[in-house]
Amino acid sequence: MNSTPTPSTHRASFAIGNEQTAKRVVDLLTESFFEGQAAIAAFEGSGGRWDITAHFAQAPDETSIRELVRLAAGDEAARDIAFDTVETKDWVKATLEELVPVRAGRFIVHGHHDRAKIPPNKLGIEIEAALAFGTGHHGTTRGCLLLLDSVLKAHRPRRVLDLGTGTGVLAIAAAKARHRGVLASDIDRLSAQVAGDNSRLNGAGNLVRTVHATGFSAPEFAKHGPFDLVLANILANPLRAMATPMVRHLAPSALVILSGLLPHQAQGVIAAYRARGVLLLRQLRIEGWSSLLLRKAH
């Protein structure tokens, strides 16, 4: 008699010597996978070491995983990674349900299980537990939300763009705080769809317009701009590459919030925008990541 094989998922596990390095590894791995592809968690073990476990929906490229870990934590950690398979489970959902709501100024990013815990004087942003990134727990997302909260206390931007929207957290936050429309774009078609779904889940479906686009190539950018505020939580290289086209879509004195930057990358991005008349106003560092607030000079 044949039995149905037990479904399995792919796992990578290893240990890191200290908390700061463990956070850096988790951040870098999280940044490297699209929503739903991986669930990554770190737990403090004995002797101050941290145990990191990553579950993957598909068999990962082991060489790439080792290279990412080597970049963040060195050769020894990369060599010690163990790859295996374990009984399948919704690891993304299980991991996110253990996360507590994240507070960033007036915003609280939470899962469905914490919906009832959001105080009435806060703006809750609910993200489905099926999504692995963009939950607000990442230092880049939280940095952007804190800067956005600060900006909206002093300014009333009319036209807002969330470039590289991912799960739509920043677009939803801007729409709910301002009660005005936001254009949200992503190079990944699935991410644009997810952002739209999350906007509807959060009651902002009529305010957030999502588009699948590379850079500023879609006609929606010209139609909805020039923008008074641009949010871009991406990575250093594409942010530098998009400096010129972004400036063309900025209104006079527009504000720009950029993130996805390791501290050593921030100066290069600041210089690229300064050369185009967009000057740094403020820099936040959270959990080893930099978030920038800039303003177009004229």
Phi and psi in degrees as a GROMACS rama.xvg file:
@    title "Ramachandran Plot"
@    xaxis  label "Phi"
@    yaxis  label "Psi"
@TYPE xy
-85.501  138.116  ASN-2
-107.184  150.047  SER-3
-72.3589  126.078  THR-4
-63.7264  145.697  PRO-5
-70.8353  124.649  THR-6
-58.5509  147.973  PRO-7
-131.923  160.532  SER-8
-126.236  160.829  THR-9
-95.0903  141.115  HIS-10
-134.525  143.76  ARG-11
-125.022  132.762  ALA-12
-139.312  144.135  SER-13
-166.966  171.889  PHE-14
-120.735  149.359  ALA-15
-124.48  146.058  ILE-16
-75.2337  -19.75  GLY-17
-151.85  163.263  ASN-18
-64.9719  -43.613  GLU-19
-60.8406  -44.4766  GLN-20
-67.3381  -38.0017  THR-21
-60.032  -43.5527  ALA-22
-63.559  -38.8051  LYS-23
-64.441  -40.7023  ARG-24
-64.2163  -47.5655  VAL-25
-61.2387  -43.3842  VAL-26
-61.0887  -45.2065  ASP-27
-67.0734  -41.1538  LEU-28
-65.4873  -42.1213  LEU-29
-62.3101  -40.9937  THR-30
-64.6844  -20.0124  GLU-31
-93.2044  -1.96102  SER-32
-127.292  144.413  PHE-33
-73.4552  166.745  PHE-34
-56.2888  134.428  GLU-35
85.3926  -8.99189  GLY-36
-82.6506  -26.4634  GLN-37
-153.964  149.639  ALA-38
-124.429  122.517  ALA-39
-124.189  131.133  ILE-40
-140.998  150.095  ALA-41
-127.318  136.305  ALA-42
-133.578  139.231  PHE-43
-70.8124  127.832  GLU-44
-104.899  -152.992  GLY-45
-83.8864  153.202  SER-46
65.2269  24.0223  GLY-47
80.3044  0.142225  GLY-48
-82.0505  157.636  ARG-49
-119.712  130.55  TRP-50
-94.0938  125.29  ASP-51
-113.685  131.181  ILE-52
-129.433  132.869  THR-53
-124.855  128.425  ALA-54
-108.423  135.015  HIS-55
-120.2  141.099  PHE-56
-67.5632  -34.7699  ALA-57
-125.122  159.803  GLN-58
-56.3946  122.28  ALA-59
-79.5103  161.653  PRO-60
-77.0913  103.952  ASP-61
-62.1272  -36.4107  GLU-62
-63.8241  -42.2022  THR-63
-66.0752  -40.1403  SER-64
-62.5528  -44.7906  ILE-65
-62.1684  -37.8241  ARG-66
-67.4699  -40.1859  GLU-67
-63.0035  -43.6331  LEU-68
-67.1144  -38.6875  VAL-69
-61.1809  -41.192  ARG-70
-61.8062  -38.1522  LEU-71
-91.1428  -27.8836  ALA-72
-135.34  -3.51087  ALA-73
101.035  172.712  GLY-74
-64.9221  -41.9681  ASP-75
-61.7383  -45.0646  GLU-76
-62.4184  -40.41  ALA-77
-64.743  -40.2385  ALA-78
-66.1438  -30.1719  ARG-79
-86.537  1.89369  ASP-80
-67.1261  131.272  ILE-81
-107.565  127.712  ALA-82
-108.086  133.665  PHE-83
-156.186  -175.891  ASP-84
-122.377  147.298  THR-85
-135.755  167.159  VAL-86
-57.6761  135.523  GLU-87
-66.5123  153.084  THR-88
-164.432  157.335  LYS-89
-77.83  79.1496  ASP-90
-65.9766  -33.4723  TRP-91
-62.3627  -48.8722  VAL-92
-63.6393  -44.3962  LYS-93
-62.5845  -39.698  ALA-94
-66.5367  -46.9236  THR-95
-69.3921  -29.5265  LEU-96
-69.5402  -15.2075  GLU-97
-86.3422  -10.8093  GLU-98
-82.8887  139.779  LEU-99
-86.6572  158.436  VAL-100
-57.8581  145.298  PRO-101
-105.384  126.443  VAL-102
-100.881  131.752  ARG-103
-142.494  92.146  ALA-104
64.8943  -128.956  GLY-105
-78.526  -9.63236  ARG-106
-94.2662  143.31  PHE-107
-131.995  117.658  ILE-108
-94.7815  128.877  VAL-109
-148.128  167.094  HIS-110
-95.452  174.654  GLY-111
-57.4174  -36.7257  HIS-112
-67.8628  -15.6829  HIS-113
-109.967  12.8411  ASP-114
-56.0386  -40.9798  ARG-115
-75.2  -8.65356  ALA-116
-94.1049  -0.484863  LYS-117
-80.8354  121.009  ILE-118
-61.9748  148.801  PRO-119
-64.4461  -20.6301  PRO-120
-91.0905  8.16095  ASN-121
-115.424  158.425  LYS-122
-100.468  108.501  LEU-123
-83.1119  139.858  GLY-124
-124.592  109.313  ILE-125
-94.1555  129.078  GLU-126
-118.038  130.237  ILE-127
-56.9002  141.953  GLU-128
-71.9337  -3.76019  ALA-129
-82.7107  -0.45051  ALA-130
-107.674  136.371  LEU-131
-91.9718  -19.4942  ALA-132
-139.52  158.626  PHE-133
87.6762  22.3166  GLY-134
-88.7725  -6.46061  THR-135
96.8566  -14.2441  GLY-136
-76.0489  -21.0298  HIS-137
-75.5402  141.532  HIS-138
-59.4899  -31.0745  GLY-139
-69.7692  -42.6622  THR-140
-65.5594  -43.3795  THR-141
-65.1493  -40.1032  ARG-142
-60.5204  -42.8834  GLY-143
-63.7577  -41.6552  CYS-144
-64.3604  -40.326  LEU-145
-64.6922  -42.363  LEU-146
-67.6693  -38.9364  LEU-147
-61.7438  -43.9938  LEU-148
-60.0641  -42.5695  ASP-149
-64.2949  -44.4736  SER-150
-61.0122  -44.5626  VAL-151
-72.6387  -13.634  LEU-152
-75.4357  -23.9604  LYS-153
-115.045  -15.1764  ALA-154
-135.405  159.49  HIS-155
-127.273  74.013  ARG-156
-64.1356  132.842  PRO-157
-85.5868  -43.2939  ARG-158
-114.506  117.813  ARG-159
-123.366  138.085  VAL-160
-123.167  131.442  LEU-161
-108.928  102.353  ASP-162
-92.9064  123.457  LEU-163
74.5458  54.7845  GLY-164
-68.0341  -25.8259  THR-165
62.4461  -119.323  GLY-166
-81.8382  -4.83875  THR-167
90.3004  8.42047  GLY-168
-54.89  -50.0909  VAL-169
-68.5438  -39.7191  LEU-170
-63.1944  -43.4674  ALA-171
-63.7472  -43.0963  ILE-172
-60.0063  -47.2651  ALA-173
-64.9176  -39.7339  ALA-174
-67.7562  -43.7974  ALA-175
-70.4571  -35.1017  LYS-176
-73.1543  -33.8046  ALA-177
-99.8717  -18.5893  ARG-178
57.6977  37.1925  HIS-179
-137.045  164.979  ARG-180
-69.9853  152.701  GLY-181
-135.578  137.12  VAL-182
-93.8289  127.78  LEU-183
-124.615  127.691  ALA-184
-128.355  156.115  SER-185
-151.804  145.271  ASP-186
-70.4391  -21.5818  ILE-187
-97.648  123.553  ASP-188
-61.8121  -40.7617  ARG-189
-63.4338  -40.6282  LEU-190
-62.33  -41.3881  SER-191
-61.3481  -38.893  ALA-192
-67.4827  -43.0635  GLN-193
-62.131  -42.2766  VAL-194
-60.9109  -39.6403  ALA-195
-64.7565  -43.2249  GLY-196
-61.8167  -44.0343  ASP-197
-67.2761  -33.7155  ASN-198
-62.4492  -43.3827  SER-199
-66.1056  -40.0741  ARG-200
-58.7903  -34.544  LEU-201
-94.2531  11.7898  ASN-202
72.4186  20.4215  GLY-203
-118.548  18.8516  ALA-204
-61.861  -29.3106  GLY-205
-83.8579  -6.39863  ASN-206
-108.011  -28.0857  LEU-207
-100.86  118.008  VAL-208
-101.272  116.228  ARG-209
-104.295  138.672  THR-210
-136.018  147.264  VAL-211
-93.1106  115.497  HIS-212
-155.589  150.267  ALA-213
-98.3001  122.194  THR-214
58.5176  -130.223  GLY-215
-111.161  34.1388  PHE-216
-79.558  -24.5535  SER-217
-78.1002  148.665  ALA-218
-65.4277  -19.883  PRO-219
-59.7342  -28.9435  GLU-220
-65.6489  -44.6216  PHE-221
-69.2487  -36.3634  ALA-222
-65.6646  -40.8403  LYS-223
-95.6413  -12.2656  HIS-224
-91.9931  -171.054  GLY-225
-70.0005  154.193  PRO-226
-95.748  140.411  PHE-227
-86.4031  -20.7175  ASP-228
-148.775  128.211  LEU-229
-120.13  131.477  VAL-230
-110.944  127.615  LEU-231
-142.953  96.9597  ALA-232
-101.508  85.5578  ASN-233
-123.765  -116.778  ILE-234
-144.178  164.203  LEU-235
-59.57  -49.0878  ALA-236
-62.4323  -50.5677  ASN-237
-64.5249  -30.8413  PRO-238
-64.6036  -42.0293  LEU-239
-64.3202  -43.4845  ARG-240
-65.1306  -29.1511  ALA-241
-94.1318  5.59176  MET-242
-58.1059  -48.7667  ALA-243
-64.5382  -52.2649  THR-244
-64.1613  -30.5597  PRO-245
-65.57  -45.1926  MET-246
-59.6155  -34.3877  VAL-247
-64.8003  -21.3862  ARG-248
-104.083  10.4546  HIS-249
-97.4688  139.545  LEU-250
-76.3033  163.954  ALA-251
-56.7182  136.304  PRO-252
61.9191  22.6767  SER-253
-64.0573  152.044  ALA-254
-103.597  146.144  LEU-255
-133.66  129.18  VAL-256
-113.447  119.313  ILE-257
-119.194  142.448  LEU-258
-154.068  -173.41  SER-259
90.4536  23.663  GLY-260
-115.356  128.616  LEU-261
-73.176  152.275  LEU-262
-52.2255  -38.8073  PRO-263
-73.855  -12.4632  HIS-264
-91.3186  -17.5893  GLN-265
-61.3775  -42.9593  ALA-266
-63.111  -36.7736  GLN-267
-64.6143  -39.8419  GLY-268
-69.366  -43.0345  VAL-269
-58.1012  -43.5893  ILE-270
-64.81  -40.4301  ALA-271
-62.083  -39.635  ALA-272
-79.9721  -34.4401  TYR-273
-61.1876  -38.6133  ARG-274
-63.5035  -17.5201  ALA-275
-110.918  17.4275  ARG-276
81.8835  20.5258  GLY-277
-115.07  112.373  VAL-278
-107.615  146.298  LEU-279
-70.2272  132.052  LEU-280
-106.641  -36.7346  LEU-281
-158.14  146.973  ARG-282
-131.833  129.531  GLN-283
-110.508  142.255  LEU-284
-121.449  119.866  ARG-285
-133.27  122.544  ILE-286
51.9167  40.373  GLU-287
83.142  10.9722  GLY-288
-125.111  147.736  TRP-289
-104.894  138.751  SER-290
-124.441  138.625  SER-291
-120.314  141.837  LEU-292
-114.569  123.897  LEU-293
-128.883  163.451  LEU-294
-135.867  138.666  ARG-295
-70.7464  130.928  LYS-296
-64.1163  -34.6118  ALA-297
